[in-house]
Amino acid sequence: MTKYMSPLKFVTILLAVILQYGCQQNNTDVTWYNAREYTLTLYNGSQPILEVDVSYIGKKPSANVKVKHNWQQQDTDFYQVKFTNLFQESIHFESIVYELEKGKLLSKKVKNKQGIAADCGFVKILPGNSMLNESAYVWSYANSNTLHRYFNLTVAGKNLTVDFPLVYLKSKSL
């Protein structure tokens, strides 16, 4: 008889391995609080550049947030993402490349500056400032999945790419 690992445990272990590998490549530090929430700090050498706090909101968006996605008919996980510039120069968001861990995206795979501005409301963070994205979400036909969001940033003339993933876990009541 084969014993299977729970989807939640599998996703947690998989993300830990992916992010550990990413930490070696991108000079990041990640602290996971649970299977969905984490803080990621991006460094330039030993100097922290950007801190990103990813907080799980739930299965519906915050009251003041409007989303185009039909979350009432498609099980969805909503997140709040806070970006804080820890560097002495502005951070510019150039593009975001999206990729699902399992399956194919049914929507746009790349967003340019205009798309980022439309979704997040910003494309630049000034030194010492924070910006909040309250409309981040992920859904999937699979019982669990991860939406990898590869942010292409420019900081002090240097191009950096870092993944800020969102984890999806299907509601047990469905």
C-alpha positions as CSV (number, residue, x, y, z in Angstrom):
1,M,0.0,0.0,0.0
2,T,1.4,3.4,-1.0
3,K,1.2,6.2,1.4
4,Y,0.7,9.7,0.0
5,M,1.7,13.1,1.4
6,S,-1.0,15.7,1.9
7,P,-1.2,18.4,-0.7
8,L,-0.5,21.1,1.9
9,K,2.7,19.4,3.1
10,F,3.8,18.7,-0.5
11,V,3.4,22.4,-1.5
12,T,5.2,23.6,1.6
13,I,8.2,21.3,1.0
14,L,8.2,22.1,-2.7
15,L,8.2,25.9,-2.1
16,A,10.9,25.6,0.5
17,V,13.2,23.8,-2.0
18,I,12.4,26.2,-4.8
19,L,13.0,29.3,-2.6
20,Q,16.2,27.8,-1.1
21,Y,17.5,27.4,-4.6
22,G,16.3,30.9,-5.5
23,C,18.0,32.3,-2.4
24,Q,21.3,31.0,-3.7
25,Q,20.8,32.6,-7.1
26,N,19.1,35.9,-6.2
27,N,20.6,36.8,-2.8
28,T,17.3,36.6,-0.9
29,D,16.3,35.7,2.5
30,V,12.8,34.1,3.1
31,T,11.0,33.6,6.3
32,W,7.8,31.4,6.0
33,Y,5.1,31.8,8.6
34,N,2.8,29.1,7.3
35,A,2.1,27.4,3.9
36,R,0.9,30.7,2.3
37,E,2.5,33.6,4.1
38,Y,6.1,34.8,4.1
39,T,8.5,37.7,4.1
40,L,11.2,37.9,1.5
41,T,14.1,40.3,1.6
42,L,16.2,40.9,-1.6
43,Y,19.8,42.0,-1.1
44,N,22.5,43.7,-3.1
45,G,25.6,42.1,-1.5
46,S,24.9,42.6,2.2
47,Q,22.7,45.6,1.6
48,P,18.9,45.0,1.8
49,I,17.1,46.4,-1.1
50,L,13.5,45.3,-1.0
51,E,11.3,43.6,1.6
52,V,8.1,41.9,0.5
53,D,5.4,40.7,3.0
54,V,2.9,38.3,1.5
55,S,-0.2,37.9,3.7
56,Y,-3.1,35.5,3.0
57,I,-6.5,37.3,3.1
58,G,-8.9,34.4,2.4
59,K,-11.2,33.1,-0.3
60,K,-12.7,36.5,-1.1
61,P,-11.1,39.9,-1.7
62,S,-11.0,42.6,0.9
63,A,-14.2,44.7,1.1
64,N,-12.7,47.7,-0.7
65,V,-11.0,45.8,-3.5
66,K,-12.5,45.1,-6.9
67,V,-11.2,42.3,-9.1
68,K,-12.2,41.2,-12.6
69,H,-11.9,37.5,-11.7
70,N,-15.2,35.7,-10.9
71,W,-14.1,34.5,-7.5
72,Q,-17.7,33.5,-6.4
73,Q,-17.8,30.8,-9.0
74,Q,-14.1,29.8,-9.1
75,D,-12.3,28.9,-5.8
76,T,-9.7,31.6,-5.3
77,D,-7.0,32.5,-2.8
78,F,-6.5,36.3,-2.2
79,Y,-3.4,37.9,-0.9
80,Q,-2.1,41.3,0.3
81,V,1.4,42.0,-0.8
82,K,3.4,44.9,0.8
83,F,6.6,46.0,-1.0
84,T,9.0,48.1,1.1
85,N,12.1,49.9,-0.5
86,L,15.0,49.5,2.0
87,F,17.5,51.0,-0.5
88,Q,18.7,54.6,-0.9
89,E,17.5,54.6,-4.6
90,S,14.1,54.0,-6.3
91,I,13.1,50.5,-7.3
92,H,11.5,50.3,-10.7
93,F,9.1,47.4,-11.7
94,E,9.8,46.6,-15.4
95,S,7.7,43.5,-16.0
96,I,6.2,40.4,-14.3
97,V,6.3,36.9,-15.9
98,Y,3.7,34.5,-14.6
99,E,4.0,30.7,-14.5
100,L,1.9,28.0,-12.8
101,E,3.6,25.1,-11.1
102,K,1.0,22.8,-12.6
103,G,-0.8,23.4,-15.8
104,K,-1.0,26.4,-18.1
105,L,-2.1,29.9,-17.5
106,L,-5.4,30.9,-19.1
107,S,-4.5,34.6,-19.0
108,K,-1.6,36.8,-19.9
109,K,1.8,35.4,-19.1
110,V,3.7,38.7,-19.1
111,K,2.8,42.1,-17.8
112,N,4.7,45.2,-18.8
113,K,4.8,48.5,-16.8
114,Q,1.3,49.5,-18.0
115,G,-0.1,46.2,-16.8
116,I,1.7,46.4,-13.5
117,A,0.4,50.0,-13.0
118,A,-3.2,48.9,-13.8
119,D,-3.1,45.9,-11.4
120,C,-0.9,47.2,-8.6
121,G,-1.3,51.0,-8.9
122,F,2.5,51.6,-9.0
123,V,5.6,50.8,-11.0
124,K,8.2,52.6,-8.8
125,I,8.9,52.7,-5.0
126,L,10.8,55.6,-3.7
127,P,13.5,55.1,-1.0
128,G,12.1,54.3,2.4
129,N,8.5,54.0,1.0
130,S,6.1,51.1,0.9
131,M,3.4,50.2,-1.6
132,L,0.5,47.8,-1.0
133,N,-1.1,45.5,-3.6
134,E,-4.4,44.3,-2.1
135,S,-5.7,42.5,-5.2
136,A,-3.2,39.7,-5.7
137,Y,-4.9,36.3,-6.2
138,V,-4.4,32.8,-7.5
139,W,-6.8,30.0,-8.6
140,S,-6.3,26.7,-10.2
141,Y,-8.2,23.6,-11.4
142,A,-5.8,21.5,-9.4
143,N,-6.3,20.9,-5.7
144,S,-3.1,22.8,-4.9
145,N,-0.8,24.9,-7.1
146,T,1.7,27.8,-7.0
147,L,1.6,30.9,-9.2
148,H,5.2,32.0,-9.7
149,R,5.5,35.7,-10.3
150,Y,8.9,36.6,-11.6
151,F,9.3,40.4,-11.0
152,N,11.9,42.1,-13.2
153,L,13.2,45.1,-11.3
154,T,15.8,47.8,-11.9
155,V,17.7,49.1,-8.9
156,A,20.6,51.5,-9.2
157,G,21.1,50.5,-12.9
158,K,21.1,46.8,-12.0
159,N,18.5,44.4,-13.4
160,L,17.2,41.8,-10.9
161,T,14.6,39.1,-11.2
162,V,13.0,37.6,-8.1
163,D,10.0,35.3,-7.6
164,F,7.2,36.2,-5.2
165,P,5.0,33.1,-5.5
166,L,1.4,32.8,-4.4
167,V,0.1,29.4,-3.1
168,Y,-3.3,28.1,-4.0
169,L,-5.1,25.4,-1.9
170,K,-8.6,24.4,-2.9
171,S,-11.2,24.9,-0.2
172,K,-12.1,21.7,1.6
173,S,-15.8,22.6,1.4
174,L,-15.8,22.3,-2.4
